[in-house]
Each structure stands twice: as C-alpha cells, then as structure tokens.
Amino acid sequence: MTKSKRIQMDMPPRSVDRLKALQAKTEASSYAEVVRNALQLYEALIDEVDRGSKILLEKDGNITPLIVFGA
C-alpha cells in the first residue's frame, strides 16, 4: 500500500467555490476525491490528445471539438 502525501495549496476564492460546487454536484465525500477524479479525467484527456485523438462534444446533433490546451 502506498503512503499518502499531504499537499497544501492556496486557491483564489473563485476556485474554492468551483471546488465546493463540484463536490456537491458529484456527491464526492471530500475535496480530495474531487481533485483525484479531476486528475484522472485530465490525464485521460491529455493522453488521448497526445495520441492524436480529437475530443468531440455532441449536443442536439451538433458536434464541436473540445480544445485541450490549443492542441
């Protein structure tokens, strides 16, 4: 089992509000769970873009590319 590493960071109020909103929306048990989930999704997106994939969003039959760091 790996040992956890405590990380402390300062965040602007708007970022804290976003973190709280995501915790509520996803019913995450903690801010750490929100951050872990966000990192997993972020890593998956970056890996796909690095492999040459395009991330597409579809709504009401309209398809729009998701720009990930100008890729």
C-alpha positions in Angstrom: 0.0 0.0 0.0 1.3 3.4 -0.9 1.7 6.1 1.7 -0.3 9.3 1.1 1.4 12.6 0.7 -0.3 15.7 2.2 -0.4 18.7 -0.1 -1.5 22.2 1.0 -2.2 24.9 -1.5 -3.7 28.4 -1.7 -6.6 28.9 -4.1 -8.4 32.0 -5.1 -12.0 32.3 -3.7 -13.5 31.5 -7.2 -11.5 28.3 -7.4 -12.7 27.3 -3.9 -16.3 28.0 -4.9 -15.8 25.8 -8.0 -14.3 23.0 -5.9 -17.3 23.2 -3.5 -19.8 23.2 -6.4 -18.1 20.1 -8.0 -18.1 18.3 -4.7 -21.8 18.9 -4.3 -22.7 18.1 -7.9 -20.7 14.8 -7.9 -21.6 13.9 -4.3 -17.9 13.4 -3.6 -17.0 12.7 0.0 -14.2 15.2 0.1 -12.3 17.8 -1.8 -9.5 15.3 -2.2 -11.9 13.0 -4.0 -12.9 15.8 -6.4 -9.2 16.5 -7.1 -8.4 12.8 -7.6 -11.3 12.4 -10.1 -10.3 15.6 -11.9 -6.7 14.5 -12.3 -7.8 11.1 -13.6 -10.1 12.8 -16.2 -7.4 15.4 -17.1 -4.8 12.8 -17.6 -7.0 10.7 -19.8 -7.8 13.7 -22.0 -4.2 14.7 -22.3 -3.2 11.1 -23.1 -5.8 11.0 -25.9 -4.7 14.3 -27.4 -1.1 13.2 -27.2 -2.1 10.1 -29.2 -3.6 12.3 -31.9 -7.3 11.9 -30.8 -9.8 14.7 -31.1 -12.2 15.1 -28.2 -15.6 16.0 -29.6 -18.7 17.3 -27.8 -22.2 16.5 -29.2 -25.3 18.3 -28.2 -28.6 18.3 -30.1 -26.9 16.8 -33.2 -24.2 19.5 -33.3 -20.6 18.3 -32.9 -17.9 20.7 -31.6 -14.3 19.9 -30.9 -13.0 20.4 -27.4 -9.8 22.3 -27.4 -7.4 21.0 -24.9 -4.5 23.5 -24.4 -4.6 24.6 -28.0 -3.9 21.1 -29.3 
